[in-house]
Structures are given as C-alpha cells and as structure tokens.
C-alpha cells in the first residue's frame, strides 16, 4: 500500500509541474512563433522577443546580441479561469492598442504559454511563449 501511495504521489507531482497554478503568469517567456489568420510564422532569428511577467503586469523586450535590451511594450493583465485580459499601457511605437483591453484564451502546453484570441482588427492569433525563468 505504501508503494502505491508513493507512486500516486510521484505521478501527481510530475503532472502538477506542468500546470500553471494561481492567478499569475509570473516568470520570463520567450516568443517561439505563432499562427496569424491561419498562417504559421516562426520566431525571428535576428533577435529574441521576451516578456517578463510580474504579479499583474508585464514588460516586453527586444534582445539583440551585443545590444542592451530594448523595452517595446508594457501592460497589465488579469487572469480568469481560462481567459487573460491584457491592457497595453506603453508601446515604443505608435499603437492603436494602448489602453485597449484584449481578451485571450490562455493555456499551458508543458513549459509554453499559449495565447489565442481575435484582435480588434479581426486578426485571429495564436502565440507561443516558452517559459525560460
């Protein structure tokens, strides 16, 4: 009986390590590509896009080898059971999304955060962000 309990506990611990718990996305994620209006696009190869999530906000950076990180976006977010409400509060470039709250369905596939939603332009997006920290 003790060995069955140990096996059950081990299975639970292994499975729960892939589940995001709580109401935060805390951590650092790297963009790995996405699907935009049905067209698959990979991550850029000349630079890396990274998002650093805190309890209820995030900062996004463009990282190039030999250069200082460039912040290109900031925002706040709120999680519901399967939805993420994200509001851009800063953009390095002119943006029609600053101050607009977007709703995404979010999920985790192992160590990858997946956002799915429809932008105000009507574009259907699915993005993949791998957790690196």
Rosetta constraint file for C-alpha pairs under 8 A:
AtomPair CA 1 CA 5 HARMONIC 6.31 0.50
AtomPair CA 2 CA 6 HARMONIC 6.19 0.50
AtomPair CA 3 CA 7 HARMONIC 6.15 0.50
AtomPair CA 4 CA 8 HARMONIC 6.11 0.50
AtomPair CA 5 CA 9 HARMONIC 6.10 0.50
AtomPair CA 6 CA 10 HARMONIC 6.12 0.50
AtomPair CA 7 CA 11 HARMONIC 6.18 0.50
AtomPair CA 8 CA 12 HARMONIC 6.16 0.50
AtomPair CA 9 CA 13 HARMONIC 6.13 0.50
AtomPair CA 10 CA 14 HARMONIC 6.15 0.50
AtomPair CA 11 CA 15 HARMONIC 6.11 0.50
AtomPair CA 12 CA 16 HARMONIC 5.93 0.50
AtomPair CA 13 CA 17 HARMONIC 6.20 0.50
AtomPair CA 14 CA 18 HARMONIC 7.43 0.50
AtomPair CA 15 CA 19 HARMONIC 7.16 0.50
AtomPair CA 18 CA 108 HARMONIC 7.59 0.50
AtomPair CA 18 CA 109 HARMONIC 7.54 0.50
AtomPair CA 18 CA 110 HARMONIC 5.06 0.50
AtomPair CA 18 CA 111 HARMONIC 6.69 0.50
AtomPair CA 19 CA 108 HARMONIC 6.92 0.50
AtomPair CA 19 CA 110 HARMONIC 7.54 0.50
AtomPair CA 20 CA 25 HARMONIC 7.79 0.50
AtomPair CA 20 CA 108 HARMONIC 7.00 0.50
AtomPair CA 23 CA 78 HARMONIC 7.78 0.50
AtomPair CA 23 CA 79 HARMONIC 5.75 0.50
AtomPair CA 23 CA 80 HARMONIC 7.42 0.50
AtomPair CA 24 CA 54 HARMONIC 7.48 0.50
AtomPair CA 24 CA 55 HARMONIC 5.50 0.50
AtomPair CA 24 CA 56 HARMONIC 6.73 0.50
AtomPair CA 24 CA 78 HARMONIC 7.84 0.50
AtomPair CA 24 CA 79 HARMONIC 6.82 0.50
AtomPair CA 25 CA 53 HARMONIC 5.93 0.50
AtomPair CA 25 CA 54 HARMONIC 7.02 0.50
AtomPair CA 25 CA 55 HARMONIC 7.07 0.50
AtomPair CA 26 CA 52 HARMONIC 7.51 0.50
AtomPair CA 26 CA 53 HARMONIC 4.76 0.50
AtomPair CA 26 CA 54 HARMONIC 4.79 0.50
AtomPair CA 26 CA 55 HARMONIC 5.90 0.50
AtomPair CA 27 CA 52 HARMONIC 5.88 0.50
AtomPair CA 27 CA 53 HARMONIC 5.27 0.50
AtomPair CA 27 CA 54 HARMONIC 6.78 0.50
AtomPair CA 27 CA 131 HARMONIC 6.91 0.50
AtomPair CA 27 CA 132 HARMONIC 7.66 0.50
AtomPair CA 27 CA 133 HARMONIC 5.51 0.50
AtomPair CA 28 CA 50 HARMONIC 6.95 0.50
AtomPair CA 28 CA 51 HARMONIC 5.71 0.50
AtomPair CA 28 CA 52 HARMONIC 4.41 0.50
AtomPair CA 28 CA 53 HARMONIC 6.18 0.50
AtomPair CA 28 CA 131 HARMONIC 5.75 0.50
AtomPair CA 28 CA 132 HARMONIC 5.64 0.50
AtomPair CA 28 CA 133 HARMONIC 5.00 0.50
AtomPair CA 29 CA 50 HARMONIC 5.59 0.50
AtomPair CA 29 CA 51 HARMONIC 5.21 0.50
AtomPair CA 29 CA 52 HARMONIC 6.43 0.50
AtomPair CA 29 CA 53 HARMONIC 7.99 0.50
AtomPair CA 29 CA 113 HARMONIC 7.98 0.50
AtomPair CA 29 CA 129 HARMONIC 5.42 0.50
AtomPair CA 29 CA 130 HARMONIC 5.12 0.50
AtomPair CA 29 CA 131 HARMONIC 4.23 0.50
AtomPair CA 29 CA 132 HARMONIC 5.51 0.50
AtomPair CA 29 CA 133 HARMONIC 7.16 0.50
AtomPair CA 30 CA 48 HARMONIC 7.10 0.50
AtomPair CA 30 CA 49 HARMONIC 5.84 0.50
AtomPair CA 30 CA 50 HARMONIC 4.48 0.50
AtomPair CA 30 CA 51 HARMONIC 6.47 0.50
AtomPair CA 30 CA 129 HARMONIC 5.16 0.50
AtomPair CA 30 CA 130 HARMONIC 5.15 0.50
AtomPair CA 30 CA 131 HARMONIC 6.41 0.50
AtomPair CA 30 CA 132 HARMONIC 6.69 0.50
AtomPair CA 31 CA 43 HARMONIC 6.28 0.50
AtomPair CA 31 CA 48 HARMONIC 7.13 0.50
AtomPair CA 31 CA 49 HARMONIC 5.43 0.50
AtomPair CA 31 CA 50 HARMONIC 6.15 0.50
AtomPair CA 31 CA 51 HARMONIC 7.99 0.50
AtomPair CA 31 CA 127 HARMONIC 7.73 0.50
AtomPair CA 31 CA 128 HARMONIC 6.07 0.50
AtomPair CA 31 CA 129 HARMONIC 4.49 0.50
AtomPair CA 31 CA 130 HARMONIC 6.46 0.50
AtomPair CA 32 CA 42 HARMONIC 6.45 0.50
AtomPair CA 32 CA 43 HARMONIC 4.86 0.50
AtomPair CA 32 CA 127 HARMONIC 7.73 0.50
AtomPair CA 32 CA 128 HARMONIC 5.40 0.50
AtomPair CA 32 CA 129 HARMONIC 5.65 0.50
AtomPair CA 32 CA 130 HARMONIC 6.61 0.50
AtomPair CA 33 CA 40 HARMONIC 7.71 0.50
AtomPair CA 33 CA 41 HARMONIC 5.60 0.50
AtomPair CA 33 CA 42 HARMONIC 4.17 0.50
AtomPair CA 33 CA 43 HARMONIC 4.32 0.50
AtomPair CA 33 CA 44 HARMONIC 7.96 0.50
AtomPair CA 33 CA 127 HARMONIC 6.07 0.50
AtomPair CA 33 CA 128 HARMONIC 5.63 0.50
AtomPair CA 33 CA 129 HARMONIC 7.67 0.50
AtomPair CA 34 CA 40 HARMONIC 5.88 0.50
AtomPair CA 34 CA 41 HARMONIC 5.40 0.50
AtomPair CA 34 CA 42 HARMONIC 6.42 0.50
AtomPair CA 34 CA 43 HARMONIC 7.71 0.50
AtomPair CA 34 CA 125 HARMONIC 7.16 0.50
AtomPair CA 34 CA 126 HARMONIC 5.36 0.50
AtomPair CA 34 CA 127 HARMONIC 4.17 0.50
AtomPair CA 34 CA 128 HARMONIC 5.80 0.50
AtomPair CA 35 CA 39 HARMONIC 5.23 0.50
AtomPair CA 35 CA 40 HARMONIC 4.25 0.50
AtomPair CA 35 CA 41 HARMONIC 5.94 0.50
AtomPair CA 35 CA 125 HARMONIC 5.78 0.50
AtomPair CA 35 CA 126 HARMONIC 5.09 0.50
AtomPair CA 35 CA 127 HARMONIC 6.49 0.50
AtomPair CA 36 CA 40 HARMONIC 6.41 0.50
AtomPair CA 36 CA 41 HARMONIC 7.43 0.50
AtomPair CA 36 CA 123 HARMONIC 6.78 0.50
AtomPair CA 36 CA 124 HARMONIC 5.78 0.50
AtomPair CA 36 CA 125 HARMONIC 4.73 0.50
AtomPair CA 36 CA 126 HARMONIC 6.59 0.50
AtomPair CA 37 CA 123 HARMONIC 5.78 0.50
AtomPair CA 37 CA 124 HARMONIC 4.91 0.50
AtomPair CA 37 CA 125 HARMONIC 6.41 0.50
AtomPair CA 38 CA 124 HARMONIC 7.56 0.50
AtomPair CA 43 CA 48 HARMONIC 7.71 0.50
AtomPair CA 44 CA 48 HARMONIC 6.66 0.50
AtomPair CA 46 CA 64 HARMONIC 7.18 0.50
AtomPair CA 47 CA 62 HARMONIC 6.79 0.50
AtomPair CA 47 CA 63 HARMONIC 5.62 0.50
AtomPair CA 47 CA 64 HARMONIC 4.84 0.50
AtomPair CA 47 CA 65 HARMONIC 7.38 0.50
AtomPair CA 48 CA 62 HARMONIC 5.82 0.50
AtomPair CA 48 CA 63 HARMONIC 5.04 0.50
AtomPair CA 48 CA 64 HARMONIC 6.63 0.50
AtomPair CA 49 CA 60 HARMONIC 7.16 0.50
AtomPair CA 49 CA 61 HARMONIC 5.82 0.50
AtomPair CA 49 CA 62 HARMONIC 4.83 0.50
AtomPair CA 49 CA 63 HARMONIC 6.30 0.50
AtomPair CA 50 CA 60 HARMONIC 5.58 0.50
AtomPair CA 50 CA 61 HARMONIC 5.20 0.50
AtomPair CA 50 CA 62 HARMONIC 6.50 0.50
AtomPair CA 50 CA 63 HARMONIC 7.48 0.50
AtomPair CA 51 CA 58 HARMONIC 6.56 0.50
AtomPair CA 51 CA 59 HARMONIC 5.70 0.50
AtomPair CA 51 CA 60 HARMONIC 4.28 0.50
AtomPair CA 51 CA 61 HARMONIC 6.31 0.50
AtomPair CA 52 CA 58 HARMONIC 5.39 0.50
AtomPair CA 52 CA 59 HARMONIC 5.37 0.50
AtomPair CA 52 CA 60 HARMONIC 6.33 0.50
AtomPair CA 53 CA 57 HARMONIC 5.96 0.50
AtomPair CA 53 CA 58 HARMONIC 4.30 0.50
AtomPair CA 53 CA 59 HARMONIC 6.76 0.50
AtomPair CA 54 CA 58 HARMONIC 5.87 0.50
AtomPair CA 56 CA 76 HARMONIC 5.68 0.50
AtomPair CA 56 CA 77 HARMONIC 5.35 0.50
AtomPair CA 56 CA 78 HARMONIC 6.32 0.50
AtomPair CA 57 CA 74 HARMONIC 7.49 0.50
AtomPair CA 57 CA 75 HARMONIC 5.56 0.50
AtomPair CA 57 CA 76 HARMONIC 3.90 0.50
AtomPair CA 57 CA 77 HARMONIC 5.58 0.50
AtomPair CA 58 CA 74 HARMONIC 5.61 0.50
AtomPair CA 58 CA 75 HARMONIC 5.43 0.50
AtomPair CA 58 CA 76 HARMONIC 6.14 0.50
AtomPair CA 58 CA 77 HARMONIC 7.70 0.50
AtomPair CA 59 CA 71 HARMONIC 6.96 0.50
AtomPair CA 59 CA 72 HARMONIC 7.92 0.50
AtomPair CA 59 CA 73 HARMONIC 5.87 0.50
AtomPair CA 59 CA 74 HARMONIC 4.34 0.50
AtomPair CA 59 CA 75 HARMONIC 6.61 0.50
AtomPair CA 60 CA 71 HARMONIC 5.72 0.50
AtomPair CA 60 CA 72 HARMONIC 5.83 0.50
AtomPair CA 60 CA 73 HARMONIC 4.99 0.50
AtomPair CA 60 CA 74 HARMONIC 6.05 0.50
AtomPair CA 61 CA 69 HARMONIC 6.00 0.50
AtomPair CA 61 CA 70 HARMONIC 5.28 0.50
AtomPair CA 61 CA 71 HARMONIC 4.34 0.50
AtomPair CA 61 CA 72 HARMONIC 5.63 0.50
AtomPair CA 61 CA 73 HARMONIC 7.12 0.50
AtomPair CA 62 CA 69 HARMONIC 5.80 0.50
AtomPair CA 62 CA 70 HARMONIC 5.16 0.50
AtomPair CA 62 CA 71 HARMONIC 6.42 0.50
AtomPair CA 62 CA 72 HARMONIC 6.79 0.50
AtomPair CA 63 CA 67 HARMONIC 7.17 0.50
AtomPair CA 63 CA 68 HARMONIC 7.15 0.50
AtomPair CA 63 CA 69 HARMONIC 4.92 0.50
AtomPair CA 63 CA 70 HARMONIC 6.63 0.50
AtomPair CA 64 CA 68 HARMONIC 7.42 0.50
AtomPair CA 64 CA 69 HARMONIC 7.09 0.50
AtomPair CA 71 CA 92 HARMONIC 7.25 0.50
AtomPair CA 72 CA 90 HARMONIC 7.81 0.50
AtomPair CA 72 CA 91 HARMONIC 5.64 0.50
AtomPair CA 72 CA 92 HARMONIC 4.74 0.50
AtomPair CA 72 CA 93 HARMONIC 7.47 0.50
AtomPair CA 73 CA 88 HARMONIC 7.19 0.50
AtomPair CA 73 CA 89 HARMONIC 7.65 0.50
AtomPair CA 73 CA 90 HARMONIC 5.31 0.50
AtomPair CA 73 CA 91 HARMONIC 4.49 0.50
AtomPair CA 73 CA 92 HARMONIC 6.25 0.50
AtomPair CA 74 CA 88 HARMONIC 5.94 0.50
AtomPair CA 74 CA 89 HARMONIC 5.57 0.50
AtomPair CA 74 CA 90 HARMONIC 4.90 0.50
AtomPair CA 74 CA 91 HARMONIC 6.65 0.50
AtomPair CA 75 CA 86 HARMONIC 6.88 0.50
AtomPair CA 75 CA 87 HARMONIC 5.42 0.50
AtomPair CA 75 CA 88 HARMONIC 4.16 0.50
AtomPair CA 75 CA 89 HARMONIC 4.63 0.50
AtomPair CA 75 CA 90 HARMONIC 6.51 0.50
AtomPair CA 76 CA 86 HARMONIC 5.86 0.50
AtomPair CA 76 CA 87 HARMONIC 5.38 0.50
AtomPair CA 76 CA 88 HARMONIC 6.59 0.50
AtomPair CA 76 CA 89 HARMONIC 7.05 0.50
AtomPair CA 77 CA 84 HARMONIC 6.64 0.50
AtomPair CA 77 CA 85 HARMONIC 5.40 0.50
AtomPair CA 77 CA 86 HARMONIC 4.36 0.50
AtomPair CA 77 CA 87 HARMONIC 6.26 0.50
AtomPair CA 78 CA 84 HARMONIC 5.73 0.50
AtomPair CA 78 CA 85 HARMONIC 5.17 0.50
AtomPair CA 78 CA 86 HARMONIC 6.67 0.50
AtomPair CA 79 CA 83 HARMONIC 5.88 0.50
AtomPair CA 79 CA 84 HARMONIC 4.59 0.50
AtomPair CA 79 CA 85 HARMONIC 6.39 0.50
AtomPair CA 80 CA 84 HARMONIC 6.24 0.50
AtomPair CA 82 CA 105 HARMONIC 5.70 0.50
AtomPair CA 82 CA 106 HARMONIC 5.74 0.50
AtomPair CA 82 CA 107 HARMONIC 6.94 0.50
AtomPair CA 83 CA 103 HARMONIC 6.60 0.50
AtomPair CA 83 CA 104 HARMONIC 5.55 0.50
AtomPair CA 83 CA 105 HARMONIC 4.50 0.50
AtomPair CA 83 CA 106 HARMONIC 5.69 0.50
AtomPair CA 84 CA 103 HARMONIC 5.77 0.50
AtomPair CA 84 CA 104 HARMONIC 5.15 0.50
AtomPair CA 84 CA 105 HARMONIC 6.18 0.50
AtomPair CA 84 CA 106 HARMONIC 6.27 0.50
AtomPair CA 85 CA 101 HARMONIC 6.24 0.50
AtomPair CA 85 CA 102 HARMONIC 5.59 0.50
AtomPair CA 85 CA 103 HARMONIC 4.63 0.50
AtomPair CA 85 CA 104 HARMONIC 6.43 0.50
AtomPair CA 86 CA 101 HARMONIC 5.38 0.50
AtomPair CA 86 CA 102 HARMONIC 5.23 0.50
AtomPair CA 86 CA 103 HARMONIC 6.48 0.50
AtomPair CA 86 CA 104 HARMONIC 7.80 0.50
AtomPair CA 87 CA 97 HARMONIC 7.88 0.50
AtomPair CA 87 CA 98 HARMONIC 7.06 0.50
AtomPair CA 87 CA 99 HARMONIC 5.86 0.50
AtomPair CA 87 CA 100 HARMONIC 5.56 0.50
AtomPair CA 87 CA 101 HARMONIC 4.34 0.50
AtomPair CA 87 CA 102 HARMONIC 6.32 0.50
AtomPair CA 88 CA 97 HARMONIC 6.41 0.50
AtomPair CA 88 CA 98 HARMONIC 4.81 0.50
AtomPair CA 88 CA 99 HARMONIC 5.65 0.50
AtomPair CA 88 CA 100 HARMONIC 6.64 0.50
AtomPair CA 88 CA 101 HARMONIC 7.29 0.50
AtomPair CA 89 CA 98 HARMONIC 5.55 0.50
AtomPair CA 89 CA 99 HARMONIC 5.85 0.50
AtomPair CA 90 CA 98 HARMONIC 6.42 0.50
AtomPair CA 91 CA 95 HARMONIC 6.50 0.50
AtomPair CA 91 CA 98 HARMONIC 7.00 0.50
AtomPair CA 96 CA 100 HARMONIC 7.94 0.50
AtomPair CA 97 CA 101 HARMONIC 7.87 0.50
AtomPair CA 102 CA 119 HARMONIC 7.22 0.50
AtomPair CA 103 CA 117 HARMONIC 6.65 0.50
AtomPair CA 103 CA 118 HARMONIC 7.96 0.50
AtomPair CA 104 CA 115 HARMONIC 5.84 0.50
AtomPair CA 104 CA 116 HARMONIC 5.31 0.50
AtomPair CA 104 CA 117 HARMONIC 4.66 0.50
AtomPair CA 104 CA 118 HARMONIC 7.61 0.50
AtomPair CA 105 CA 115 HARMONIC 5.79 0.50
AtomPair CA 105 CA 116 HARMONIC 5.08 0.50
AtomPair CA 105 CA 117 HARMONIC 6.23 0.50
AtomPair CA 106 CA 113 HARMONIC 7.03 0.50
AtomPair CA 106 CA 114 HARMONIC 5.48 0.50
AtomPair CA 106 CA 115 HARMONIC 4.69 0.50
AtomPair CA 106 CA 116 HARMONIC 6.35 0.50
AtomPair CA 107 CA 113 HARMONIC 5.99 0.50
AtomPair CA 107 CA 114 HARMONIC 5.30 0.50
AtomPair CA 107 CA 115 HARMONIC 6.92 0.50
AtomPair CA 108 CA 112 HARMONIC 5.52 0.50
AtomPair CA 108 CA 113 HARMONIC 4.73 0.50
AtomPair CA 108 CA 114 HARMONIC 5.96 0.50
AtomPair CA 109 CA 113 HARMONIC 6.60 0.50
AtomPair CA 109 CA 114 HARMONIC 7.27 0.50
AtomPair CA 111 CA 130 HARMONIC 5.84 0.50
AtomPair CA 111 CA 131 HARMONIC 5.61 0.50
AtomPair CA 112 CA 128 HARMONIC 6.32 0.50
AtomPair CA 112 CA 129 HARMONIC 5.42 0.50
AtomPair CA 112 CA 130 HARMONIC 4.18 0.50
AtomPair CA 112 CA 131 HARMONIC 5.93 0.50
AtomPair CA 113 CA 128 HARMONIC 5.86 0.50
AtomPair CA 113 CA 129 HARMONIC 4.99 0.50
AtomPair CA 113 CA 130 HARMONIC 6.10 0.50
AtomPair CA 113 CA 131 HARMONIC 7.23 0.50
AtomPair CA 114 CA 126 HARMONIC 6.82 0.50
AtomPair CA 114 CA 127 HARMONIC 5.61 0.50
AtomPair CA 114 CA 128 HARMONIC 4.83 0.50
AtomPair CA 114 CA 129 HARMONIC 6.40 0.50
AtomPair CA 115 CA 125 HARMONIC 7.65 0.50
AtomPair CA 115 CA 126 HARMONIC 5.43 0.50
AtomPair CA 115 CA 127 HARMONIC 5.19 0.50
AtomPair CA 115 CA 128 HARMONIC 6.76 0.50
AtomPair CA 116 CA 124 HARMONIC 7.64 0.50
AtomPair CA 116 CA 125 HARMONIC 5.59 0.50
AtomPair CA 116 CA 126 HARMONIC 4.34 0.50
AtomPair CA 116 CA 127 HARMONIC 6.65 0.50
AtomPair CA 117 CA 124 HARMONIC 5.91 0.50
AtomPair CA 117 CA 125 HARMONIC 5.43 0.50
AtomPair CA 117 CA 126 HARMONIC 6.65 0.50
AtomPair CA 118 CA 122 HARMONIC 5.79 0.50
AtomPair CA 118 CA 123 HARMONIC 5.53 0.50
AtomPair CA 118 CA 124 HARMONIC 4.49 0.50
AtomPair CA 118 CA 125 HARMONIC 6.05 0.50
AtomPair CA 119 CA 123 HARMONIC 5.27 0.50
AtomPair CA 119 CA 124 HARMONIC 6.53 0.50
AtomPair CA 119 CA 125 HARMONIC 7.41 0.50
